[in-house]
Amino acid sequence: MDQVRYKRLTSFLLATVLSGCTLPASGPRGSDINFEATTALTTQGGEANKFVLLDVAARTEAGIADAEIGSIYKRFGDSIGRARPTRLTFSRGDVLQATIFESQSGGLFIDTAAGTRPGNFIQVPPQVVDTTGVIKVPYAGNISVVGRSAESVQAEIESKLAHRAIQPQAVVTMVTQRGCEISVLGDVNAASKFPLNPNGERILDAISRAGGIKSPGYETYVTLQRRAQSVRVPFDSLVSSPQENVYVQPGDVIYVSRSPRSYTVLGATGVQSRVPFPDERLTLSEAIGASGGLVDSRASPGSVFLYRAESRDLLARLGADLSSFDPSLTHIPTIYKADLQRPSAIFSARKFEVRDKDVIYVADSDSLEVVKFFQVVSAITQPLGQTATSAWAIRRAGAF
């Protein structure tokens, strides 16, 4: 019987060597990733040829903020863009009403026969500011009002009536405000378009007027559109960073959207799946822990990789060589490596933030292939009950 087993083992080994086949694996080995990178920026150096490889520490120690998180404050960085509207002006579509007072009867508007009556005034019927931006006032003619304050329009009416009416006084009021409006749309409880508060209001105030958000804050994004520009930020950023909660301006559109974030975990971890973000921010160490951690019998702690498309500008600031990539590419395939065998790497993993749609891959240990090989050999040469014990002994001994 021993001779039969020996022949089977010899035939298997010969077939394996001649065919050049490899033992099963859950993905690429860490050494393959290191070898194939186009450029490598690590604390210990390295080079390759298809993508950028960065050490997690190279990113965290550089102190560069995440370029993918937008900033309303930075985009609309001018003082006007961030300031409270100082005074609302009239716009096309607004409905205005003019009231004209005279000091006594017998003038242009108040007949002598009327005698003295409380309030010598007349009211001009409400008017919509037309497409040319004017309203009509009897005996004063067309008055251009677009972009002007009430005080300015009143002064012009009084000036034009000064030689016809008796000490005229004019009051122009807004009946319906349509030009200085803001819109709040999307994942809110009462999407609406409403007049801007003359006292000024911030983004969160506007969202509150629309009934507030429907979904959890860490799954919600807010897009502010202003003057043909837009920027999208996490809702929680408006709460945690007060400078992001800027004053809204006439004509702004605020769009609230729900976008559940997730990352994918593959390789030698406790769970291989898509994992939802539990909060607004998630670090690499937390992400690995949430996926069940590294499998002790399989994982290579020195080969933990995170895949993403990284901003070209950010990679250039980190000093990566991007000469082999098309200059038109704004995002470069990038792999971050964390060598968790080094004690200091844990601190870097605690600082490194995971982004939406990142992929975390934990490579198998190189010695795992030897373990798998001996498992196959043991299946031929040993009783079934001894197979697992032998393979585990080899793995724990760390001989390979």
C-alpha positions in Angstrom: 0.0 0.0 0.0 2.9 2.4 0.8 4.3 1.8 -2.7 0.9 2.8 -4.2 0.9 6.0 -2.2 4.5 6.8 -3.2 3.7 6.4 -6.9 0.6 8.7 -6.5 2.7 11.3 -4.8 5.5 11.1 -7.4 3.0 11.4 -10.2 1.3 14.4 -8.6 4.6 16.3 -8.0 5.8 15.6 -11.5 2.5 16.8 -13.0 2.6 19.9 -10.9 6.2 20.9 -11.9 5.7 20.1 -15.6 2.4 22.0 -15.9 3.7 25.1 -14.0 0.3 25.3 -12.2 -0.1 27.2 -9.0 -2.1 26.3 -5.9 -5.4 28.0 -5.2 -5.4 31.6 -3.9 -8.0 34.2 -3.0 -6.3 36.9 -5.1 -2.9 38.4 -6.1 0.0 38.0 -3.8 1.5 41.0 -2.1 4.8 40.5 -4.0 2.8 40.6 -7.3 1.3 44.0 -6.4 4.7 45.4 -5.4 6.3 44.2 -8.6 3.6 45.5 -11.0 3.3 49.1 -9.7 4.3 51.9 -12.1 5.8 54.0 -9.4 6.1 53.3 -5.8 6.3 55.9 -3.0 6.9 54.1 0.2 9.0 54.7 3.3 11.4 52.0 2.1 11.3 52.7 -1.7 10.2 50.4 -4.5 9.3 50.6 -8.2 7.0 48.8 -10.7 4.9 49.5 -13.9 1.1 49.7 -14.0 -0.2 51.8 -11.2 1.0 54.0 -8.3 1.9 52.3 -5.1 2.0 54.4 -1.9 2.7 53.5 1.6 -0.2 54.6 3.9 2.4 56.4 6.1 3.5 58.5 3.1 0.0 59.9 2.9 -0.7 60.4 6.6 2.6 61.9 7.4 2.4 64.4 4.6 -0.6 66.0 6.4 -2.5 66.6 3.1 -6.2 66.9 3.4 -8.5 64.6 1.4 -8.8 66.2 -2.0 -12.1 64.4 -2.8 -14.1 66.1 -0.1 -15.6 69.3 -1.5 -15.6 72.6 0.4 -18.3 75.2 -0.1 -16.2 77.7 1.8 -13.3 77.3 -0.5 -15.3 77.2 -3.8 -17.2 80.4 -2.9 -14.3 81.9 -1.1 -14.9 85.6 -2.0 -16.3 87.7 0.8 -19.5 88.3 -1.1 -20.1 84.6 -1.5 -19.9 84.0 2.2 -21.5 87.1 3.5 -25.0 87.8 4.6 -27.0 89.6 1.9 -26.7 93.3 3.0 -29.9 94.4 1.3 -32.3 92.6 -1.0 -33.0 94.5 -4.2 -35.9 94.3 -6.7 -35.9 91.8 -9.5 -37.9 90.9 -12.5 -41.1 89.1 -11.5 -41.5 90.8 -8.2 -44.8 92.4 -7.4 -44.5 96.0 -6.1 -46.9 98.6 -4.8 -46.2 102.4 -4.7 -47.9 104.7 -2.3 -47.6 108.5 -2.9 -48.3 111.1 -0.1 -48.9 114.8 -0.5 -48.7 117.3 2.3 -52.1 118.8 1.6 -55.1 118.6 -0.7 -55.3 120.5 -3.9 -52.2 119.0 -5.3 -51.6 116.5 -8.1 -53.3 113.6 -6.5 -55.6 115.0 -3.8 -58.5 117.1 -5.0 -59.2 120.4 -3.1 -62.8 119.3 -2.5 -61.5 116.4 -0.5 -60.5 118.8 2.3 -58.2 117.7 4.9 -58.5 114.0 5.5 -56.3 111.6 7.4 -53.5 110.6 5.2 -53.4 112.5 2.0 -52.2 109.7 -0.2 -53.0 107.4 -3.1 -52.0 103.9 -3.8 -50.9 102.8 -7.3 -52.2 99.3 -8.0 -49.7 96.5 -7.5 -47.5 95.9 -10.5 -45.3 93.0 -11.7 -41.8 94.2 -12.6 -41.8 93.3 -16.4 -39.0 91.8 -18.5 -37.6 95.3 -19.1 -37.2 95.8 -15.4 -39.6 98.8 -14.9 -42.8 99.8 -13.2 -45.1 102.7 -14.2 -46.0 105.5 -11.8 -48.6 108.1 -12.9 -47.0 111.4 -13.9 -43.5 110.0 -13.1 -43.4 107.6 -16.0 -41.3 104.4 -16.3 -39.2 103.7 -13.3 -36.4 101.2 -13.6 -36.3 99.1 -10.5 -34.2 95.9 -11.2 -31.2 95.7 -8.9 -32.2 98.7 -6.9 -33.3 99.1 -3.3 -36.7 100.5 -2.2 -35.0 103.7 -0.9 -33.4 104.4 -4.3 -36.7 103.9 -6.3 -38.6 106.1 -3.8 -36.1 108.9 -4.2 -36.5 108.8 -8.0 -40.3 108.9 -7.8 -40.2 111.9 -5.4 -37.7 113.7 -7.7 -39.9 113.3 -10.8 -43.0 114.5 -9.0 -41.4 117.3 -7.1 -42.6 120.1 -9.5 -46.1 118.6 -9.9 -47.2 117.4 -6.5 -47.2 119.1 -3.1 -44.1 117.9 -1.2 -44.5 114.4 -2.5 -43.4 111.4 -0.5 -43.2 107.9 -2.0 -43.2 104.5 -0.3 -42.5 101.4 -2.4 -43.2 98.0 -0.9 -42.8 94.4 -1.9 -46.1 92.6 -2.3 -44.7 89.4 -3.6 -41.0 88.5 -3.8 -40.2 86.3 -6.7 -36.7 87.4 -7.9 -34.8 86.9 -4.6 -35.8 83.3 -4.0 -33.9 80.1 -3.2 -34.8 76.5 -3.9 -34.4 73.5 -1.7 -34.9 70.2 -3.5 -34.2 66.5 -3.2 -34.2 64.3 -0.1 -36.0 66.8 2.2 -39.4 66.6 3.8 -40.9 69.6 2.1 -39.0 70.6 -1.1 -39.9 74.2 -1.9 -38.9 77.5 -3.5 -39.3 80.4 -1.1 -38.3 84.0 -0.7 -34.9 84.7 0.9 -35.1 86.1 4.4 -34.0 89.7 4.3 -32.0 89.1 7.5 -30.0 86.4 5.8 -30.0 82.7 6.4 -27.5 79.9 6.0 -27.7 76.6 4.2 -28.9 74.7 7.3 -31.5 77.4 7.9 -32.8 76.9 4.3 -32.9 73.1 4.7 -34.8 73.5 8.0 -37.4 75.7 6.2 -37.8 72.8 3.7 -38.6 70.4 6.6 -35.2 69.0 7.2 -33.4 66.0 5.8 -35.1 62.6 5.5 -32.1 60.3 5.8 -29.3 60.0 8.4 -26.8 62.8 8.2 -23.8 60.6 7.4 -25.6 59.2 4.3 -26.7 62.7 3.1 -24.9 65.1 0.7 -25.7 68.7 0.0 -25.0 70.4 -3.3 -25.0 74.1 -3.6 -25.5 75.6 -7.1 -24.6 79.2 -7.5 -23.8 81.3 -10.6 -23.2 78.3 -12.8 -20.9 76.7 -10.2 -21.7 73.9 -7.8 -20.0 72.0 -5.0 -21.1 68.9 -3.1 -20.3 68.2 0.5 -21.4 65.7 3.2 -24.3 67.0 5.3 -22.3 66.3 8.5 -19.6 68.7 7.2 -22.1 71.6 7.5 -22.7 70.6 11.1 -19.2 69.9 12.2 -17.5 72.8 10.3 -19.5 76.0 10.8 -17.5 77.8 8.1 -19.0 75.4 5.5 -22.5 76.6 6.5 -22.3 79.7 4.4 -25.1 82.3 3.8 -27.3 81.5 0.9 -27.7 84.2 -1.9 -30.6 85.0 -4.1 -31.0 82.4 -6.9 -29.2 79.7 -5.0 -30.3 76.1 -5.5 -29.7 73.6 -2.7 -30.1 69.9 -3.6 -30.1 67.3 -0.9 -29.3 63.7 -1.9 -28.9 60.4 -0.1 -25.9 58.4 -1.0 -25.1 55.4 1.2 -21.4 55.0 1.3 -19.7 51.6 1.4 -16.3 49.9 0.8 -15.4 46.4 -0.3 -13.2 43.9 1.6 -11.6 41.0 -0.2 -8.9 38.5 0.5 -7.8 37.0 3.8 -10.3 38.7 6.1 -13.1 37.5 8.3 -15.8 38.8 5.9 -15.5 39.3 2.2 -18.3 41.7 1.2 -19.5 45.2 0.6 -19.5 47.0 4.0 -21.6 50.1 4.7 -20.1 53.1 6.4 -21.3 53.3 10.0 -20.5 57.0 10.3 -19.3 60.0 8.4 -15.6 59.1 8.8 -14.0 55.7 8.8 -10.3 54.9 9.2 -8.4 52.0 7.7 -8.0 50.3 11.0 -11.7 50.6 11.8 -12.6 49.3 8.3 -10.5 46.2 8.7 -11.9 45.6 12.2 -15.5 45.9 10.9 -14.8 43.3 8.3 -13.8 40.7 10.9 -10.0 41.5 11.0 -7.3 39.4 9.4 -7.6 35.6 9.3 -4.7 34.4 11.3 -4.2 31.2 9.4 -4.1 32.9 6.0 -3.4 36.6 6.0 -0.1 38.4 5.4 -0.2 41.3 7.8 2.5 43.0 5.8 0.4 43.0 2.6 -2.8 45.0 3.3 -3.8 47.1 0.3 -6.4 49.7 -0.4 -7.4 50.4 -4.0 -8.8 53.7 -5.3 -8.5 56.3 -8.1 -6.6 59.1 -6.5 -6.4 62.7 -7.6 -3.5 63.5 -9.9 -2.8 66.8 -8.1 -2.6 65.0 -4.7 -0.2 62.4 -6.0 2.0 65.1 -7.5 2.1 66.8 -4.2 3.2 63.6 -2.6 6.1 63.4 -5.1 4.9 60.4 -7.1 6.4 60.0 -10.6 3.4 60.3 -13.0 5.4 60.7 -16.2 4.2 57.3 -17.6 0.5 58.3 -17.3 -1.5 60.2 -19.9 -1.4 63.9 -18.9 -5.2 64.2 -19.5 -5.9 61.7 -16.6 -7.2 63.6 -13.6 -7.4 60.5 -11.5 -4.7 57.8 -11.4 -5.1 54.1 -10.3 -3.5 54.0 -6.9 -2.9 51.3 -4.3 -2.0 52.2 -0.7 0.0 49.6 1.2 -0.1 49.1 5.0 2.5 46.8 6.5 0.7 45.9 9.8 3.7 43.9 10.9 5.4 47.1 11.8 4.1 48.5 15.1 4.1 52.1 13.8 1.9 51.1 10.9 -1.1 50.8 13.2 -0.9 54.5 14.0 -0.9 55.3 10.3 -3.9 53.0 9.7 -5.7 54.9 12.5 -5.2 58.2 10.6 -5.8 57.0 7.1 -9.4 57.7 6.0 -11.3 55.3 3.9 -13.5 56.8 1.1 -16.7 55.7 -0.6 -16.1 52.7 -3.0 -12.6 52.0 -1.8 -11.5 48.3 -2.1 -9.4 46.8 0.7 -7.5 43.6 -0.1 -5.6 41.5 2.3 -3.1 39.2 0.5 -2.5 35.6 1.5 0.8 34.8 3.2 3.4 33.4 0.9 3.8 30.5 3.3 0.1 29.6 2.8 1.0 28.1 -0.6 3.4 25.7 1.2 0.7 24.9 3.7 -1.8 24.2 0.9 0.8 22.0 -0.8 1.4 19.9 2.3 -2.3 19.6 2.8 -2.6 18.0 -0.7 0.4 15.8 0.0 -1.0 14.8 3.4 -4.3 13.8 1.8 -2.3 11.2 -0.2 0.2 10.0 2.3 -1.6 10.3 5.6 -4.8 9.2 7.2 -7.5 12.0 6.9 -7.4 12.7 10.6 -3.8 13.8 10.6 -4.0 16.2 7.6 -5.3 19.4 9.3 -2.9 19.0 12.3 0.2 18.7 10.1 -0.8 21.7 8.0 -1.5 23.8 11.1 1.8 22.8 12.6 3.7 23.9 9.5 1.9 27.3 9.5 2.4 28.0 13.2 6.1 27.0 13.1 6.7 29.8 10.6 9.3 27.8 8.8 8.3 29.2 5.4 
